Amino acid sequence: MIKKDNVYNNPLEQIVDFKFDEKVANVFEDMLKRSIPGYALSINLIGLLTRKYFIADTNCYDLGSSLGASSLAIFENIKQMKGKIFAVDNSKEMINRSKAYLKSNENVEIVLLNEDILQTKIENASIVVLNYTLQFIPKEKRDLLIQQIYNGLVEGGILIISEKLNFEQKENELMTNLYYDFKKMNGYSEMEISQKREALENVLIPETLEIHRERIYKIGFSDFYLWFRAFNFASFFAIK
């Protein structure tokens, strides 16, 4: 049974920075469903992209894997082929909970790694996923991470990124207000929305789509495609 997200439903005397701790891990499925518009569809489409671009006998990396939804989508679409999936997260609680979801078979080994993704060695990869992960990496380290991924991808491999986006002021205000309406529609109170927003303020730092595109091309990827967007949440992929 999925536990309801009630992390911020009581008034807090002091709002501390958001962490992917046990309290969050226990309700993360509900949090994702009620907090990210189109999340389930984007996971399914990661599976579709994997089916198209995966190359047999290569590796797949789910960086910032949390409970392993992207890893599972990858697995379901390559399980008749030969390959390996690395699910990587710096939250021990997330890795521990994802063990219940992620099981290897005779063709595909799933390796769970509890480590900083900046320290993860990317090699012989045809699929790399950053699903709402890059936004939590310090801005000054994002180019380095994408460069490391690029270096570890085989020719024709892809990087899939999902992120919260910033826009110009007028559009940003509209998309933000629509997003909060979406959360209210899913049962979150004004207090919950406000307290979580404050907790994320110094932790989740979004960028514009243009900055993402510029970074991708600067590092050397040949193609960049926006393939999904819902309010200020979007998914795009780049081909090496």
Biotite code that builds the C-alpha atoms (Angstrom):
import biotite.structure as struc

atoms = struc.array([
    struc.Atom([0.000, 0.000, 0.000], chain_id="A", res_id=1, res_name="MET", atom_name="CA", element="C"),
    struc.Atom([1.331, 3.440, -0.987], chain_id="A", res_id=2, res_name="ILE", atom_name="CA", element="C"),
    struc.Atom([1.760, 5.687, 2.048], chain_id="A", res_id=3, res_name="LYS", atom_name="CA", element="C"),
    struc.Atom([0.324, 9.191, 1.819], chain_id="A", res_id=4, res_name="LYS", atom_name="CA", element="C"),
    struc.Atom([2.759, 12.095, 1.708], chain_id="A", res_id=5, res_name="ASP", atom_name="CA", element="C"),
    struc.Atom([2.190, 14.031, 4.929], chain_id="A", res_id=6, res_name="ASN", atom_name="CA", element="C"),
    struc.Atom([5.743, 15.340, 5.411], chain_id="A", res_id=7, res_name="VAL", atom_name="CA", element="C"),
    struc.Atom([4.639, 18.993, 5.462], chain_id="A", res_id=8, res_name="TYR", atom_name="CA", element="C"),
    struc.Atom([1.044, 18.763, 6.649], chain_id="A", res_id=9, res_name="ASN", atom_name="CA", element="C"),
    struc.Atom([1.782, 20.121, 10.139], chain_id="A", res_id=10, res_name="ASN", atom_name="CA", element="C"),
    struc.Atom([3.144, 23.594, 10.922], chain_id="A", res_id=11, res_name="PRO", atom_name="CA", element="C"),
    struc.Atom([6.925, 23.561, 11.393], chain_id="A", res_id=12, res_name="LEU", atom_name="CA", element="C"),
    struc.Atom([8.716, 26.001, 13.689], chain_id="A", res_id=13, res_name="GLU", atom_name="CA", element="C"),
    struc.Atom([11.766, 25.892, 11.455], chain_id="A", res_id=14, res_name="GLN", atom_name="CA", element="C"),
    struc.Atom([11.946, 24.814, 7.817], chain_id="A", res_id=15, res_name="ILE", atom_name="CA", element="C"),
    struc.Atom([15.129, 22.881, 7.088], chain_id="A", res_id=16, res_name="VAL", atom_name="CA", element="C"),
    struc.Atom([16.498, 22.039, 3.648], chain_id="A", res_id=17, res_name="ASP", atom_name="CA", element="C"),
    struc.Atom([14.725, 19.196, 1.889], chain_id="A", res_id=18, res_name="PHE", atom_name="CA", element="C"),
    struc.Atom([16.476, 15.822, 2.165], chain_id="A", res_id=19, res_name="LYS", atom_name="CA", element="C"),
    struc.Atom([15.820, 12.421, 0.624], chain_id="A", res_id=20, res_name="PHE", atom_name="CA", element="C"),
    struc.Atom([15.774, 10.788, 4.049], chain_id="A", res_id=21, res_name="ASP", atom_name="CA", element="C"),
    struc.Atom([13.732, 7.885, 5.411], chain_id="A", res_id=22, res_name="GLU", atom_name="CA", element="C"),
    struc.Atom([10.712, 10.105, 6.054], chain_id="A", res_id=23, res_name="LYS", atom_name="CA", element="C"),
    struc.Atom([10.638, 11.132, 2.386], chain_id="A", res_id=24, res_name="VAL", atom_name="CA", element="C"),
    struc.Atom([11.544, 7.662, 1.064], chain_id="A", res_id=25, res_name="ALA", atom_name="CA", element="C"),
    struc.Atom([8.564, 6.149, 2.882], chain_id="A", res_id=26, res_name="ASN", atom_name="CA", element="C"),
    struc.Atom([6.070, 8.370, 1.037], chain_id="A", res_id=27, res_name="VAL", atom_name="CA", element="C"),
    struc.Atom([8.008, 9.064, -2.155], chain_id="A", res_id=28, res_name="PHE", atom_name="CA", element="C"),
    struc.Atom([5.670, 7.184, -4.497], chain_id="A", res_id=29, res_name="GLU", atom_name="CA", element="C"),
    struc.Atom([2.719, 9.315, -3.394], chain_id="A", res_id=30, res_name="ASP", atom_name="CA", element="C"),
    struc.Atom([4.841, 12.469, -3.395], chain_id="A", res_id=31, res_name="MET", atom_name="CA", element="C"),
    struc.Atom([5.867, 11.929, -7.022], chain_id="A", res_id=32, res_name="LEU", atom_name="CA", element="C"),
    struc.Atom([2.349, 11.082, -8.167], chain_id="A", res_id=33, res_name="LYS", atom_name="CA", element="C"),
    struc.Atom([0.818, 14.171, -6.552], chain_id="A", res_id=34, res_name="ARG", atom_name="CA", element="C"),
    struc.Atom([3.707, 16.605, -7.091], chain_id="A", res_id=35, res_name="SER", atom_name="CA", element="C"),
    struc.Atom([4.963, 16.104, -10.667], chain_id="A", res_id=36, res_name="ILE", atom_name="CA", element="C"),
    struc.Atom([2.430, 16.467, -13.489], chain_id="A", res_id=37, res_name="PRO", atom_name="CA", element="C"),
    struc.Atom([2.794, 13.714, -16.070], chain_id="A", res_id=38, res_name="GLY", atom_name="CA", element="C"),
    struc.Atom([5.307, 11.736, -14.004], chain_id="A", res_id=39, res_name="TYR", atom_name="CA", element="C"),
    struc.Atom([3.890, 8.279, -14.763], chain_id="A", res_id=40, res_name="ALA", atom_name="CA", element="C"),
    struc.Atom([3.700, 9.030, -18.487], chain_id="A", res_id=41, res_name="LEU", atom_name="CA", element="C"),
    struc.Atom([7.285, 10.309, -18.559], chain_id="A", res_id=42, res_name="SER", atom_name="CA", element="C"),
    struc.Atom([8.490, 7.071, -16.941], chain_id="A", res_id=43, res_name="ILE", atom_name="CA", element="C"),
    struc.Atom([6.652, 5.024, -19.569], chain_id="A", res_id=44, res_name="ASN", atom_name="CA", element="C"),
    struc.Atom([8.203, 7.119, -22.316], chain_id="A", res_id=45, res_name="LEU", atom_name="CA", element="C"),
    struc.Atom([11.688, 6.578, -20.850], chain_id="A", res_id=46, res_name="ILE", atom_name="CA", element="C"),
    struc.Atom([10.966, 2.916, -21.448], chain_id="A", res_id=47, res_name="GLY", atom_name="CA", element="C"),
    struc.Atom([9.954, 3.657, -25.036], chain_id="A", res_id=48, res_name="LEU", atom_name="CA", element="C"),
    struc.Atom([13.152, 5.633, -25.696], chain_id="A", res_id=49, res_name="LEU", atom_name="CA", element="C"),
    struc.Atom([15.178, 2.826, -24.151], chain_id="A", res_id=50, res_name="THR", atom_name="CA", element="C"),
    struc.Atom([13.585, 0.322, -26.516], chain_id="A", res_id=51, res_name="ARG", atom_name="CA", element="C"),
    struc.Atom([14.587, 2.475, -29.484], chain_id="A", res_id=52, res_name="LYS", atom_name="CA", element="C"),
    struc.Atom([18.138, 3.461, -28.471], chain_id="A", res_id=53, res_name="TYR", atom_name="CA", element="C"),
    struc.Atom([19.490, 0.669, -26.267], chain_id="A", res_id=54, res_name="PHE", atom_name="CA", element="C"),
    struc.Atom([22.433, -1.210, -27.772], chain_id="A", res_id=55, res_name="ILE", atom_name="CA", element="C"),
    struc.Atom([22.947, -4.826, -26.713], chain_id="A", res_id=56, res_name="ALA", atom_name="CA", element="C"),
    struc.Atom([25.905, -5.550, -24.417], chain_id="A", res_id=57, res_name="ASP", atom_name="CA", element="C"),
    struc.Atom([26.105, -1.967, -23.162], chain_id="A", res_id=58, res_name="THR", atom_name="CA", element="C"),
    struc.Atom([25.294, -0.361, -19.815], chain_id="A", res_id=59, res_name="ASN", atom_name="CA", element="C"),
    struc.Atom([22.389, 1.803, -18.675], chain_id="A", res_id=60, res_name="CYS", atom_name="CA", element="C"),
    struc.Atom([22.674, 4.309, -15.827], chain_id="A", res_id=61, res_name="TYR", atom_name="CA", element="C"),
    struc.Atom([19.821, 5.714, -13.737], chain_id="A", res_id=62, res_name="ASP", atom_name="CA", element="C"),
    struc.Atom([21.552, 8.561, -11.898], chain_id="A", res_id=63, res_name="LEU", atom_name="CA", element="C"),
    struc.Atom([19.581, 9.750, -8.885], chain_id="A", res_id=64, res_name="GLY", atom_name="CA", element="C"),
    struc.Atom([17.496, 6.602, -9.128], chain_id="A", res_id=65, res_name="SER", atom_name="CA", element="C"),
    struc.Atom([15.420, 7.142, -5.931], chain_id="A", res_id=66, res_name="SER", atom_name="CA", element="C"),
    struc.Atom([12.989, 4.177, -5.796], chain_id="A", res_id=67, res_name="LEU", atom_name="CA", element="C"),
    struc.Atom([14.091, 2.906, -9.198], chain_id="A", res_id=68, res_name="GLY", atom_name="CA", element="C"),
    struc.Atom([11.132, 3.803, -11.436], chain_id="A", res_id=69, res_name="ALA", atom_name="CA", element="C"),
    struc.Atom([13.359, 4.694, -14.399], chain_id="A", res_id=70, res_name="SER", atom_name="CA", element="C"),
    struc.Atom([15.546, 1.629, -13.819], chain_id="A", res_id=71, res_name="SER", atom_name="CA", element="C"),
    struc.Atom([12.453, -0.570, -13.852], chain_id="A", res_id=72, res_name="LEU", atom_name="CA", element="C"),
    struc.Atom([11.190, 1.055, -17.073], chain_id="A", res_id=73, res_name="ALA", atom_name="CA", element="C"),
    struc.Atom([14.598, 0.440, -18.660], chain_id="A", res_id=74, res_name="ILE", atom_name="CA", element="C"),
    struc.Atom([14.651, -3.164, -17.456], chain_id="A", res_id=75, res_name="PHE", atom_name="CA", element="C"),
    struc.Atom([11.182, -3.959, -18.792], chain_id="A", res_id=76, res_name="GLU", atom_name="CA", element="C"),
    struc.Atom([12.276, -2.831, -22.248], chain_id="A", res_id=77, res_name="ASN", atom_name="CA", element="C"),
    struc.Atom([15.646, -4.606, -22.447], chain_id="A", res_id=78, res_name="ILE", atom_name="CA", element="C"),
    struc.Atom([15.052, -7.727, -20.345], chain_id="A", res_id=79, res_name="LYS", atom_name="CA", element="C"),
    struc.Atom([15.196, -10.010, -23.404], chain_id="A", res_id=80, res_name="GLN", atom_name="CA", element="C"),
    struc.Atom([18.569, -8.516, -24.415], chain_id="A", res_id=81, res_name="MET", atom_name="CA", element="C"),
    struc.Atom([22.017, -8.514, -22.849], chain_id="A", res_id=82, res_name="LYS", atom_name="CA", element="C"),
    struc.Atom([22.992, -5.542, -20.700], chain_id="A", res_id=83, res_name="GLY", atom_name="CA", element="C"),
    struc.Atom([23.523, -4.077, -17.267], chain_id="A", res_id=84, res_name="LYS", atom_name="CA", element="C"),
    struc.Atom([21.666, -1.366, -15.362], chain_id="A", res_id=85, res_name="ILE", atom_name="CA", element="C"),
    struc.Atom([23.287, 0.767, -12.677], chain_id="A", res_id=86, res_name="PHE", atom_name="CA", element="C"),
    struc.Atom([20.806, 2.429, -10.303], chain_id="A", res_id=87, res_name="ALA", atom_name="CA", element="C"),
    struc.Atom([22.727, 5.103, -8.399], chain_id="A", res_id=88, res_name="VAL", atom_name="CA", element="C"),
    struc.Atom([21.572, 7.316, -5.529], chain_id="A", res_id=89, res_name="ASP", atom_name="CA", element="C"),
    struc.Atom([23.304, 9.044, -2.627], chain_id="A", res_id=90, res_name="ASN", atom_name="CA", element="C"),
    struc.Atom([20.336, 8.326, -0.345], chain_id="A", res_id=91, res_name="SER", atom_name="CA", element="C"),
    struc.Atom([20.835, 5.051, 1.505], chain_id="A", res_id=92, res_name="LYS", atom_name="CA", element="C"),
    struc.Atom([17.129, 5.013, 2.353], chain_id="A", res_id=93, res_name="GLU", atom_name="CA", element="C"),
    struc.Atom([16.132, 5.242, -1.316], chain_id="A", res_id=94, res_name="MET", atom_name="CA", element="C"),
    struc.Atom([18.540, 2.494, -2.355], chain_id="A", res_id=95, res_name="ILE", atom_name="CA", element="C"),
    struc.Atom([17.310, 0.219, 0.435], chain_id="A", res_id=96, res_name="ASN", atom_name="CA", element="C"),
    struc.Atom([13.669, 0.680, -0.553], chain_id="A", res_id=97, res_name="ARG", atom_name="CA", element="C"),
    struc.Atom([14.389, 0.221, -4.258], chain_id="A", res_id=98, res_name="SER", atom_name="CA", element="C"),
    struc.Atom([15.733, -3.284, -3.589], chain_id="A", res_id=99, res_name="LYS", atom_name="CA", element="C"),
    struc.Atom([12.134, -4.460, -3.384], chain_id="A", res_id=100, res_name="ALA", atom_name="CA", element="C"),
    struc.Atom([11.418, -3.210, -6.923], chain_id="A", res_id=101, res_name="TYR", atom_name="CA", element="C"),
    struc.Atom([14.602, -4.002, -8.842], chain_id="A", res_id=102, res_name="LEU", atom_name="CA", element="C"),
    struc.Atom([15.505, -7.610, -9.583], chain_id="A", res_id=103, res_name="LYS", atom_name="CA", element="C"),
    struc.Atom([17.981, -8.927, -12.158], chain_id="A", res_id=104, res_name="SER", atom_name="CA", element="C"),
    struc.Atom([17.207, -11.726, -14.613], chain_id="A", res_id=105, res_name="ASN", atom_name="CA", element="C"),
    struc.Atom([19.429, -14.047, -16.662], chain_id="A", res_id=106, res_name="GLU", atom_name="CA", element="C"),
    struc.Atom([20.017, -11.337, -19.297], chain_id="A", res_id=107, res_name="ASN", atom_name="CA", element="C"),
    struc.Atom([20.135, -8.066, -17.404], chain_id="A", res_id=108, res_name="VAL", atom_name="CA", element="C"),
    struc.Atom([21.983, -7.455, -14.161], chain_id="A", res_id=109, res_name="GLU", atom_name="CA", element="C"),
    struc.Atom([20.776, -4.566, -12.009], chain_id="A", res_id=110, res_name="ILE", atom_name="CA", element="C"),
    struc.Atom([23.462, -3.061, -9.782], chain_id="A", res_id=111, res_name="VAL", atom_name="CA", element="C"),
    struc.Atom([22.403, -0.715, -6.962], chain_id="A", res_id=112, res_name="LEU", atom_name="CA", element="C"),
    struc.Atom([25.013, 1.822, -5.915], chain_id="A", res_id=113, res_name="LEU", atom_name="CA", element="C"),
    struc.Atom([24.724, 4.100, -2.896], chain_id="A", res_id=114, res_name="ASN", atom_name="CA", element="C"),
    struc.Atom([27.117, 6.866, -3.939], chain_id="A", res_id=115, res_name="GLU", atom_name="CA", element="C"),
    struc.Atom([27.429, 10.438, -5.182], chain_id="A", res_id=116, res_name="ASP", atom_name="CA", element="C"),
    struc.Atom([26.640, 10.382, -8.901], chain_id="A", res_id=117, res_name="ILE", atom_name="CA", element="C"),
    struc.Atom([29.537, 12.782, -9.495], chain_id="A", res_id=118, res_name="LEU", atom_name="CA", element="C"),
    struc.Atom([31.779, 9.888, -8.453], chain_id="A", res_id=119, res_name="GLN", atom_name="CA", element="C"),
    struc.Atom([30.044, 7.292, -10.634], chain_id="A", res_id=120, res_name="THR", atom_name="CA", element="C"),
    struc.Atom([32.193, 5.966, -13.477], chain_id="A", res_id=121, res_name="LYS", atom_name="CA", element="C"),
    struc.Atom([30.164, 6.023, -16.688], chain_id="A", res_id=122, res_name="ILE", atom_name="CA", element="C"),
    struc.Atom([31.413, 3.586, -19.315], chain_id="A", res_id=123, res_name="GLU", atom_name="CA", element="C"),
    struc.Atom([30.112, 1.657, -22.329], chain_id="A", res_id=124, res_name="ASN", atom_name="CA", element="C"),
    struc.Atom([26.693, 3.290, -21.885], chain_id="A", res_id=125, res_name="ALA", atom_name="CA", element="C"),
    struc.Atom([23.902, 3.547, -24.434], chain_id="A", res_id=126, res_name="SER", atom_name="CA", element="C"),
    struc.Atom([21.261, 4.921, -22.024], chain_id="A", res_id=127, res_name="ILE", atom_name="CA", element="C"),
    struc.Atom([21.810, 7.422, -19.196], chain_id="A", res_id=128, res_name="VAL", atom_name="CA", element="C"),
    struc.Atom([18.888, 8.925, -17.283], chain_id="A", res_id=129, res_name="VAL", atom_name="CA", element="C"),
    struc.Atom([18.854, 11.986, -15.019], chain_id="A", res_id=130, res_name="LEU", atom_name="CA", element="C"),
    struc.Atom([15.219, 11.988, -13.928], chain_id="A", res_id=131, res_name="ASN", atom_name="CA", element="C"),
    struc.Atom([14.680, 15.169, -11.877], chain_id="A", res_id=132, res_name="TYR", atom_name="CA", element="C"),
    struc.Atom([18.258, 14.836, -10.626], chain_id="A", res_id=133, res_name="THR", atom_name="CA", element="C"),
    struc.Atom([20.382, 17.513, -12.319], chain_id="A", res_id=134, res_name="LEU", atom_name="CA", element="C"),
    struc.Atom([18.381, 20.274, -10.583], chain_id="A", res_id=135, res_name="GLN", atom_name="CA", element="C"),
    struc.Atom([19.752, 19.061, -7.228], chain_id="A", res_id=136, res_name="PHE", atom_name="CA", element="C"),
    struc.Atom([23.401, 19.168, -8.383], chain_id="A", res_id=137, res_name="ILE", atom_name="CA", element="C"),
    struc.Atom([25.277, 22.418, -7.587], chain_id="A", res_id=138, res_name="PRO", atom_name="CA", element="C"),
    struc.Atom([25.227, 24.629, -10.691], chain_id="A", res_id=139, res_name="LYS", atom_name="CA", element="C"),
    struc.Atom([28.995, 24.820, -10.892], chain_id="A", res_id=140, res_name="GLU", atom_name="CA", element="C"),
    struc.Atom([29.226, 21.003, -11.156], chain_id="A", res_id=141, res_name="LYS", atom_name="CA", element="C"),
    struc.Atom([26.555, 20.387, -13.789], chain_id="A", res_id=142, res_name="ARG", atom_name="CA", element="C"),
    struc.Atom([28.827, 20.825, -16.800], chain_id="A", res_id=143, res_name="ASP", atom_name="CA", element="C"),
    struc.Atom([31.297, 18.375, -15.260], chain_id="A", res_id=144, res_name="LEU", atom_name="CA", element="C"),
    struc.Atom([28.587, 15.764, -14.715], chain_id="A", res_id=145, res_name="LEU", atom_name="CA", element="C"),
    struc.Atom([27.224, 16.056, -18.259], chain_id="A", res_id=146, res_name="ILE", atom_name="CA", element="C"),
    struc.Atom([30.777, 15.884, -19.638], chain_id="A", res_id=147, res_name="GLN", atom_name="CA", element="C"),
    struc.Atom([31.433, 12.688, -17.662], chain_id="A", res_id=148, res_name="GLN", atom_name="CA", element="C"),
    struc.Atom([28.225, 11.196, -19.041], chain_id="A", res_id=149, res_name="ILE", atom_name="CA", element="C"),
    struc.Atom([29.105, 12.214, -22.601], chain_id="A", res_id=150, res_name="TYR", atom_name="CA", element="C"),
    struc.Atom([32.551, 10.662, -22.286], chain_id="A", res_id=151, res_name="ASN", atom_name="CA", element="C"),
    struc.Atom([31.025, 7.369, -21.113], chain_id="A", res_id=152, res_name="GLY", atom_name="CA", element="C"),
    struc.Atom([28.355, 7.098, -23.810], chain_id="A", res_id=153, res_name="LEU", atom_name="CA", element="C"),
    struc.Atom([28.890, 5.010, -26.931], chain_id="A", res_id=154, res_name="VAL", atom_name="CA", element="C"),
    struc.Atom([28.196, 6.600, -30.321], chain_id="A", res_id=155, res_name="GLU", atom_name="CA", element="C"),
    struc.Atom([24.437, 6.744, -30.802], chain_id="A", res_id=156, res_name="GLY", atom_name="CA", element="C"),
    struc.Atom([23.813, 6.548, -27.064], chain_id="A", res_id=157, res_name="GLY", atom_name="CA", element="C"),
    struc.Atom([21.375, 8.937, -25.409], chain_id="A", res_id=158, res_name="ILE", atom_name="CA", element="C"),
    struc.Atom([21.092, 11.048, -22.281], chain_id="A", res_id=159, res_name="LEU", atom_name="CA", element="C"),
    struc.Atom([17.529, 11.509, -21.003], chain_id="A", res_id=160, res_name="ILE", atom_name="CA", element="C"),
    struc.Atom([16.915, 14.428, -18.643], chain_id="A", res_id=161, res_name="ILE", atom_name="CA", element="C"),
    struc.Atom([13.760, 15.441, -16.797], chain_id="A", res_id=162, res_name="SER", atom_name="CA", element="C"),
    struc.Atom([13.814, 18.753, -14.931], chain_id="A", res_id=163, res_name="GLU", atom_name="CA", element="C"),
    struc.Atom([11.795, 21.542, -13.437], chain_id="A", res_id=164, res_name="LYS", atom_name="CA", element="C"),
    struc.Atom([12.334, 24.606, -15.644], chain_id="A", res_id=165, res_name="LEU", atom_name="CA", element="C"),
    struc.Atom([12.600, 28.353, -15.246], chain_id="A", res_id=166, res_name="ASN", atom_name="CA", element="C"),
    struc.Atom([11.082, 30.741, -17.792], chain_id="A", res_id=167, res_name="PHE", atom_name="CA", element="C"),
    struc.Atom([10.882, 34.465, -18.401], chain_id="A", res_id=168, res_name="GLU", atom_name="CA", element="C"),
    struc.Atom([9.054, 36.232, -15.561], chain_id="A", res_id=169, res_name="GLN", atom_name="CA", element="C"),
    struc.Atom([5.496, 36.319, -16.991], chain_id="A", res_id=170, res_name="LYS", atom_name="CA", element="C"),
    struc.Atom([5.512, 32.691, -18.140], chain_id="A", res_id=171, res_name="GLU", atom_name="CA", element="C"),
    struc.Atom([7.294, 31.575, -14.977], chain_id="A", res_id=172, res_name="ASN", atom_name="CA", element="C"),
    struc.Atom([4.598, 33.126, -12.753], chain_id="A", res_id=173, res_name="GLU", atom_name="CA", element="C"),
    struc.Atom([1.819, 31.560, -14.803], chain_id="A", res_id=174, res_name="LEU", atom_name="CA", element="C"),
    struc.Atom([3.394, 28.078, -14.893], chain_id="A", res_id=175, res_name="MET", atom_name="CA", element="C"),
    struc.Atom([4.195, 28.232, -11.169], chain_id="A", res_id=176, res_name="THR", atom_name="CA", element="C"),
    struc.Atom([0.623, 29.213, -10.287], chain_id="A", res_id=177, res_name="ASN", atom_name="CA", element="C"),
    struc.Atom([-0.786, 26.457, -12.494], chain_id="A", res_id=178, res_name="LEU", atom_name="CA", element="C"),
    struc.Atom([1.568, 23.994, -10.866], chain_id="A", res_id=179, res_name="TYR", atom_name="CA", element="C"),
    struc.Atom([0.385, 24.990, -7.390], chain_id="A", res_id=180, res_name="TYR", atom_name="CA", element="C"),
    struc.Atom([-3.204, 24.592, -8.604], chain_id="A", res_id=181, res_name="ASP", atom_name="CA", element="C"),
    struc.Atom([-2.242, 21.091, -9.739], chain_id="A", res_id=182, res_name="PHE", atom_name="CA", element="C"),
    struc.Atom([-0.916, 20.291, -6.257], chain_id="A", res_id=183, res_name="LYS", atom_name="CA", element="C"),
    struc.Atom([-4.060, 21.667, -4.611], chain_id="A", res_id=184, res_name="LYS", atom_name="CA", element="C"),
    struc.Atom([-6.153, 19.554, -6.965], chain_id="A", res_id=185, res_name="MET", atom_name="CA", element="C"),
    struc.Atom([-4.191, 16.551, -5.682], chain_id="A", res_id=186, res_name="ASN", atom_name="CA", element="C"),
    struc.Atom([-4.990, 17.332, -2.062], chain_id="A", res_id=187, res_name="GLY", atom_name="CA", element="C"),
    struc.Atom([-2.050, 19.414, -0.871], chain_id="A", res_id=188, res_name="TYR", atom_name="CA", element="C"),
    struc.Atom([-2.922, 22.365, 1.380], chain_id="A", res_id=189, res_name="SER", atom_name="CA", element="C"),
    struc.Atom([-1.580, 25.905, 1.068], chain_id="A", res_id=190, res_name="GLU", atom_name="CA", element="C"),
    struc.Atom([0.558, 25.237, 4.149], chain_id="A", res_id=191, res_name="MET", atom_name="CA", element="C"),
    struc.Atom([2.050, 22.054, 2.699], chain_id="A", res_id=192, res_name="GLU", atom_name="CA", element="C"),
    struc.Atom([2.860, 23.787, -0.570], chain_id="A", res_id=193, res_name="ILE", atom_name="CA", element="C"),
    struc.Atom([4.397, 26.780, 1.194], chain_id="A", res_id=194, res_name="SER", atom_name="CA", element="C"),
    struc.Atom([6.517, 24.750, 3.613], chain_id="A", res_id=195, res_name="GLN", atom_name="CA", element="C"),
    struc.Atom([7.843, 22.423, 0.922], chain_id="A", res_id=196, res_name="LYS", atom_name="CA", element="C"),
    struc.Atom([8.614, 25.365, -1.371], chain_id="A", res_id=197, res_name="ARG", atom_name="CA", element="C"),
    struc.Atom([10.715, 26.915, 1.389], chain_id="A", res_id=198, res_name="GLU", atom_name="CA", element="C"),
    struc.Atom([12.463, 23.604, 2.115], chain_id="A", res_id=199, res_name="ALA", atom_name="CA", element="C"),
    struc.Atom([13.412, 23.242, -1.557], chain_id="A", res_id=200, res_name="LEU", atom_name="CA", element="C"),
    struc.Atom([14.423, 26.859, -2.115], chain_id="A", res_id=201, res_name="GLU", atom_name="CA", element="C"),
    struc.Atom([18.161, 26.346, -1.581], chain_id="A", res_id=202, res_name="ASN", atom_name="CA", element="C"),
    struc.Atom([18.252, 22.726, -2.737], chain_id="A", res_id=203, res_name="VAL", atom_name="CA", element="C"),
    struc.Atom([16.395, 22.530, -6.064], chain_id="A", res_id=204, res_name="LEU", atom_name="CA", element="C"),
    struc.Atom([17.792, 25.143, -8.472], chain_id="A", res_id=205, res_name="ILE", atom_name="CA", element="C"),
    struc.Atom([16.069, 25.023, -11.892], chain_id="A", res_id=206, res_name="PRO", atom_name="CA", element="C"),
    struc.Atom([17.471, 26.411, -15.140], chain_id="A", res_id=207, res_name="GLU", atom_name="CA", element="C"),
    struc.Atom([15.897, 27.471, -18.426], chain_id="A", res_id=208, res_name="THR", atom_name="CA", element="C"),
    struc.Atom([15.527, 25.102, -21.349], chain_id="A", res_id=209, res_name="LEU", atom_name="CA", element="C"),
    struc.Atom([17.925, 27.317, -23.298], chain_id="A", res_id=210, res_name="GLU", atom_name="CA", element="C"),
    struc.Atom([20.681, 26.807, -20.706], chain_id="A", res_id=211, res_name="ILE", atom_name="CA", element="C"),
    struc.Atom([20.183, 23.044, -20.868], chain_id="A", res_id=212, res_name="HIS", atom_name="CA", element="C"),
    struc.Atom([20.308, 23.094, -24.668], chain_id="A", res_id=213, res_name="ARG", atom_name="CA", element="C"),
    struc.Atom([23.443, 25.256, -24.752], chain_id="A", res_id=214, res_name="GLU", atom_name="CA", element="C"),
    struc.Atom([25.207, 22.957, -22.277], chain_id="A", res_id=215, res_name="ARG", atom_name="CA", element="C"),
    struc.Atom([24.305, 19.849, -24.271], chain_id="A", res_id=216, res_name="ILE", atom_name="CA", element="C"),
    struc.Atom([25.643, 21.229, -27.552], chain_id="A", res_id=217, res_name="TYR", atom_name="CA", element="C"),
    struc.Atom([28.722, 22.795, -25.930], chain_id="A", res_id=218, res_name="LYS", atom_name="CA", element="C"),
    struc.Atom([29.754, 19.439, -24.520], chain_id="A", res_id=219, res_name="ILE", atom_name="CA", element="C"),
    struc.Atom([29.452, 17.788, -27.924], chain_id="A", res_id=220, res_name="GLY", atom_name="CA", element="C"),
    struc.Atom([26.098, 16.038, -28.292], chain_id="A", res_id=221, res_name="PHE", atom_name="CA", element="C"),
    struc.Atom([24.842, 16.050, -31.879], chain_id="A", res_id=222, res_name="SER", atom_name="CA", element="C"),
    struc.Atom([21.100, 16.389, -31.224], chain_id="A", res_id=223, res_name="ASP", atom_name="CA", element="C"),
    struc.Atom([18.769, 17.777, -28.539], chain_id="A", res_id=224, res_name="PHE", atom_name="CA", element="C"),
    struc.Atom([15.012, 17.160, -28.415], chain_id="A", res_id=225, res_name="TYR", atom_name="CA", element="C"),
    struc.Atom([12.301, 18.355, -26.045], chain_id="A", res_id=226, res_name="LEU", atom_name="CA", element="C"),
    struc.Atom([9.836, 15.465, -25.954], chain_id="A", res_id=227, res_name="TRP", atom_name="CA", element="C"),
    struc.Atom([7.523, 16.137, -23.001], chain_id="A", res_id=228, res_name="PHE", atom_name="CA", element="C"),
    struc.Atom([6.338, 19.123, -20.989], chain_id="A", res_id=229, res_name="ARG", atom_name="CA", element="C"),
    struc.Atom([3.658, 19.726, -18.367], chain_id="A", res_id=230, res_name="ALA", atom_name="CA", element="C"),
    struc.Atom([3.619, 23.264, -16.914], chain_id="A", res_id=231, res_name="PHE", atom_name="CA", element="C"),
    struc.Atom([7.161, 23.900, -15.628], chain_id="A", res_id=232, res_name="ASN", atom_name="CA", element="C"),
    struc.Atom([8.253, 20.256, -15.778], chain_id="A", res_id=233, res_name="PHE", atom_name="CA", element="C"),
    struc.Atom([9.871, 18.904, -18.920], chain_id="A", res_id=234, res_name="ALA", atom_name="CA", element="C"),
    struc.Atom([11.816, 15.991, -20.350], chain_id="A", res_id=235, res_name="SER", atom_name="CA", element="C"),
    struc.Atom([14.346, 16.116, -23.161], chain_id="A", res_id=236, res_name="PHE", atom_name="CA", element="C"),
    struc.Atom([17.017, 13.856, -24.589], chain_id="A", res_id=237, res_name="PHE", atom_name="CA", element="C"),
    struc.Atom([20.353, 14.264, -26.327], chain_id="A", res_id=238, res_name="ALA", atom_name="CA", element="C"),
    struc.Atom([22.072, 11.914, -28.761], chain_id="A", res_id=239, res_name="ILE", atom_name="CA", element="C"),
    struc.Atom([25.830, 11.416, -28.951], chain_id="A", res_id=240, res_name="LYS", atom_name="CA", element="C"),
])
